[in-house]
């Protein structure tokens, strides 16, 4: 920050002296007096430059430590929100009607001395009005344990001609009319007390991924080799089908079963109870010979900001890699978490207990489900999947925090203190300081005399 303050001060001084010198040479009426120059320079050096530099550094550091992670939960409700429509209101479907109205308008005229002047006169002019096709439009919202999701905003109601704003004007055909199919499916699930899973992408702070120097960052020299053989799938951060995400990955094998829905239900239960996010990787033992090397390479690859930017593997992630020789049974298992320490007992349990398990969604992930509790939330019930028994078992997953004062943190605050803005960020902050300096000297030139006079008057002096 000292460098920013120094460079900002240097730019301000050079710019100020240049402006003062040029105006003096030109004998401009806007010349800066020594007092005006001194007051402006003092304000910049003592207030604007230090404050701007500090704010700029804080914003830069926040941008570096900010990453994206999955938050998982459940649907809790489906609501139809009627939106009233009025003329010139906030409706979505309308036509334009032009009417003659008396309005006060400004017009130019030439006075008797030949000078151009402006006066306000009352005239009959054309005025456009937005007229809604219907008296009401429908907004469809899904409530979840993570927040609300708008499925459709201001659809025309079903049978829209029954809601005409003007009975003489029929409603045109629009595709966004009536109930969205997805919303109806959610409503049916809620009415049956079988809410579906939900995943949102949210921001969080990760000092380890942001750190430029920490030895805690994972590294593997085998990444290029595995990538060349197309054995390292890219981590999926995409939300699809409104709020679902595919977190199962198949490498050289295609085990049967509905893994997509199974992983979404599993992660909904995991996120809503333990704040975790499972990624399941199933690989062929014919493709991967060294399970430990492969696991280290995959984790280093997924946690590389260079490869995945802000979507690198998050700190709440659990990565389970299952090797199979026949696509029907787990031959070996490896597990990792998004943090370098914590949950070691769970990791060992996964490694030791999963070999020999049938490779089906039911056997591996189970069928956890939720039921509405009547208080706007849900009650989660686990079943008998192998990963359910372990992750909610004696060594249950615990989200590890960056701060040690949470009771579940490992104390990584020191990494935050080591972070510095990148070269690009420093240049950006310096550009802002330069713009502020230019604005300050421009204000001093055009408003300086009045401002300086007011300051002197407050100090009991006269200019």
N, C-alpha and C positions, 0 to 999 in steps of 0.2 A: 504493500500500500504506500510505503514511503516513496517508492519510485514513481507511482502514479501522481502523488501530491507534488513531487519535485517537477515532473514533466508538465503537469497542469499549470503549475506556477510559472514555469519558464515560458510556456506558450502564452499565458495571460500577459506576462510582462512584455514580451516581444511584441505581441499584438497591440497592446496599449501604447507602447512607445512609438510604434509605427503609425498608428492612427493619430496620435498627438503631433508627431512630426509632420505628417502629410498635411494635416489641417493648418498647422502653423505656417508652412511654406506657402500654401495657397491663400493664406490670410482669410480663411473661411470664418463666417459669422458663428459657426458652431465649434470654434476652437475650444479645446479642453484646458481649463485652468489647472494650476497645480493642485488646488484643493479638490476639484472634481476628480482629477486623476488619482489623487491619494485615497479619497473615500472609496471610489470604485475598486481600486487595487486591494485596499484593506478588506473590503467585503468578500472579494473573490478569494484572497489568500487565507483569511481566517474562518470563513464560513462555507462558501459555495464549493470550493475545491476539496477540502477535507470531507465534507458531508457527501458530496457526489462520489468521491473515490470510495468511501466506506460502503455506501449503498451499492455501488457497482460491484465491489468485491463480494458482498453478501449475496447478491443476485447471481453472480457467476458461480460461486461455490454451491448455492442451492441448485442451480441447473446441473452441476456436475454430479451431485449425489442423488438426484431425483431419477428414479427408474419406475418401470411398470410391473405390476404383478396381478395375478388373478385373485379376485375375491369371489367366493362361492357361497350360494345360499339357495333359497326355495321361493317359489311363488306363494303368495298369501291371499290374493284377491284379484278379481277382474271387475272393473267399474266402467260404466258408460256415463260420461259427463255431458249433459246437454248444454250447449253454448247458445245463448240468445243472440239473434241477429237483428240489427237495426240499420236503418239507412245511414250510410257513411260510417258504419261500424267496423269491427274487426273480423268480419266474415271472410270465408275463403272463396265462396261461389257467388258471383254477382255479375250484373251488367251495368253499363254506364248509361245514365240518362241525362241528357243536356236540357236545361231549362233556362228561360229568360228571367233574370232577377235584377232588382235594383241594388247596386253596390257603390260604395265610395271608392273612387279610383283616382290615382294621381295622374295629372297630365301636364305637359309642358306648354308654355305660352310665351309670347314675346310682349314685354311691356312697352309703354309709350316711348321709353328711352332706347328701345331696341335690345334690351337685355333678356336673356333666357331665364324664365322663372318656372316654378312648379306650384300647382294648386290642386286641391282636392275637390272633385266634383262628383255628383251622384249621377250614375248612368245605368241604363238597362243593358246588361251584358249576359253572355252565355256562361252558365255555371254547370260543371259536371258533377254528378252525384252517383255514388255507388249504391245500387239497389240490390239487396240480397234476393236470391231465388226462393229461399225458404225462411220461415220464422225461426228455425233452430237448426244447428248443425251438431253432429255427435263427435265427441272425442273419446277414444277408447284407451284406457289405462290399465296396466297390470301392476299390482302392488307386490313387492317382494321383500324379503328380509334385508335386502341391500339398498332398497329405494324403489322409486316408481319408474316405470318404463311406459312411454307413450307409443302405442302400437299404430294408431292412426289419429291424425290431428284434423278435426273439423270435417269429417265425412258428411255428405248429405245423408239425411235419415232414410231409413227403408221406406219405400213408397213415398218419395219426396213430394209428389204433387198433392198429397194430403196435407202438406205443411206450407203451401205456397204463401209467399209474402204478399203477392198480389194475385188474386184469383184469375185475373185475365192473362197472366203470363205463365206459360208452362215451363217446367224445369227441364233443361236439356239432359241428355244422357251423359253421365260421368262415370268413369270406372270406380272412383272412390265413393261409392254409395252403399249404405247399409253396414252390416256387420262384417269385419275382417275375419277370415277363416281362422287365422291363428288365435285371435282373441276368443273366438267361440270355443276353440279347443282348450284354452286356459280356463274359461268359465266352466266347461264340463269337468275338468280335473278338480277345480276348486269345489264345485257342487258335490263331487264324489269323495271329497276329502282326500284327494291324492295329488297334492301339489307337485309340480315338476321342478327340475333343477334349474339354477340360474348361475351364470358367471359374468362378472363385470371386470373390466380392466381399470385399475386404480393406481395412483402414484404412491410411492413410498421412498424412504431414504435408505441408501445402501452405501456406507462408507468404504467397504472393502472393494466393491466393483469400481468405485470412483477413484480410489487411491492409485497414484501413479507409481508408487514405490513398494507397497507392502508385500512381504514374503508370504502373506496369507492367500494371495491370488493363486489359483490352480494353474498348472502348466503341464503340458505333455508334448514330447517331441514326435509322437506318433500321429498327430492330427492330420498332417498332410498325407501320410500313407493311407489312413483309413478314408479320408476324403477322396483320394484318387480312386479308391475301390468302391466309392458310393456307399459306405457303411455307416456314415454319421448323418442321421436325419437332422434337418434344421428344426430348431425348437419352434413349436407353433404358438403364436401369440394372437392369432386371429379369432375374433368372435363372429360366429355365424348362426344362422337360423334364429336371429334376434338376440339370444343370450346363451348360446351353447358354444363349447370349444372342444376340439378333438385333441386329446392328450394321450392317445395311444399311437405307438410307432412300430412298424413292422420292418425288419431288416432280413431279407432273404427267406422269409417264411410268412404264411398267411393262415393263421389258426382260425377256425370257424367260430362264429358267434357274433352277437351284437355288442362289440366292444365299445362302440361310440356312446350308446345310451348308458351302458354300464359304468364307464369312466365318469360321465357327467353326473350320474346319481351318486357315485362314490365320492366325488369331489364336493358335491353339494353337502353331503353329510360331514365330510372332513373339514370343509371350510367353515360351516356353521357351528361346529362344536370345538374343533381344535385349531382353527385358523390355518390349515394347511392346504396344499395343492399338489396332487399326485400326477406325475408323468410316468407312464408305463411303456417301457421299451422291450420288445420281444425280438430276439435275434436267433438266427440259425447257428448252431455250433459248427456247421460246415464252413460258415463265413468268418466266425470269430473264434480263434484258437486260444488266445490269451485273454481271459475274461477280465483280469485286473487291469491290464494295459488298456483294454477297450473302455472299461469304465472310467479310468482316469482321463482318457482322451476325450470321451463324450462330455464329461463334466467340464473340462477345460475349454472345450469348444463352445458349449452352451453358455458358459459364464464369461465369454469374451465380449467385451463391449465393442471391440473392433469388428466382430462378426455380426452382432445383433443389436448394437447400440443400446437404447433404453429398454429393449425387450429381452436382454440377457436373462438367464435363469435367475429367478427371484429368491430371496432369503427364506420365504415360506414354503419352498418347493421340496418335495420328496421325489427322488428319481429311483425307480426300481427297474433293473435290467434283468430279464429272464432269458436264459439260454435254453434252446430246445433242439433236439436232434430229429424228432419225428413230428413236431407240430401238435402233439397231443399231451405231452407231459413235460414238466419243468425239469431240466437237467441240472441247472445251477442258477443261483440268484446272487445279485449284487445290489446294494442300495447305498444311496448318498443323499445328503440334504444340501440345501442352498447355502448353509453356513459351514465354516470350516470346523467348528466344534459344536458339540451338543447332540443329543439323541443317539449316542453310540450304542446303547443297549438295544434300541429298536432296530438299528442297522444290522447288528449281529443276529438278532432274532430272524430278520427277513432272510439273511444269508443262510442260516442254518435250517430254518423250518420250511421254506418253500420248495426245495428240491423234492421231486416225486409227486407234487401236486398236479392234478389234472389241469391242462391248459385250456380252461373255459372261463368265460366272464363270471359265471356263477361261482365256480370253485375259487378263483383268484380274488375277485372283487366283491362277491356276494350281491345282495339286493337291498341295500339300506333304503329306507323310505321315511317320509315325514308326514305328519298329520297336523292339522290346524289346532292350535291350543285355545282359540277363542279370545286371545289377547293381542292379536295382530302378529303373532309369531308362530313357530312350529315346534313340535316335539319330534326328535329324530330317533328312529329305532334301527339298530344294527342287526344283521343276520349272522351268517356263519361263514363268510368268505375268509380265505386264509389271511389276506391283508387286513381285513377288519379285525380279526382276532389279535393280530400283532400290533397294528397302529393304535388301536384303542385298548391294548392289553397292558400287562404289568409294566412295560417300558413304553408307555403311550407317548406319541409325538407331542413335543412342546415347542412352540414357536420361540426361537432364540432372538432376543432383541439386541440392538446395537448398543444401547445404554446399559450400564451395569446397575443403575439405580432402580430398574424395574423388578429386580428379584429373579428374572430369567435372562439377564443379559450377560454378555461376556466381556463387556468393557472395551468397545472399539472407538470410544470418543476421541482418542488420541489421533486416529486417522483423519478425523475431520479437521483437527488443528494443523495437520500437515499439508492439507490441500491448498493450492494456489491457483489463481486464474490462469487459463491457457493463454498462449500468445495472442490468439484471435480475440479472446475476451478482453485482454489488456488493451488491444488496439481499439476495440469497440468502446471501452470506457474512456480512452483518451480522445476519441472522436466526439463523444458526448461532452467532455470537458472543454474541448475546443469550441463546440457550438455554444455552450454556456458563456465562454469568454467573449465570443463574437457578439452574443446578445447583450452582455453586460456593457461592453464598450459602445455598442450602438445605442443603448439606453442612456449611457452617460453623455453621448454626443447630442442627442435630440431632446432629452429631458433633464440632463444634468444640471443646468442652471437653476431650474425650478426646484429640483430635489435638493441640491446643495444649499440653496437659499432657505428652504424649509428646515434643513438640519441646523444651519447657523442660527436661525431664529429660535429654534428650540434650545440652543445652547446660550441664548441671550446675546448673540452677536449680530452684526450687520455685515452684509457682503459689501 
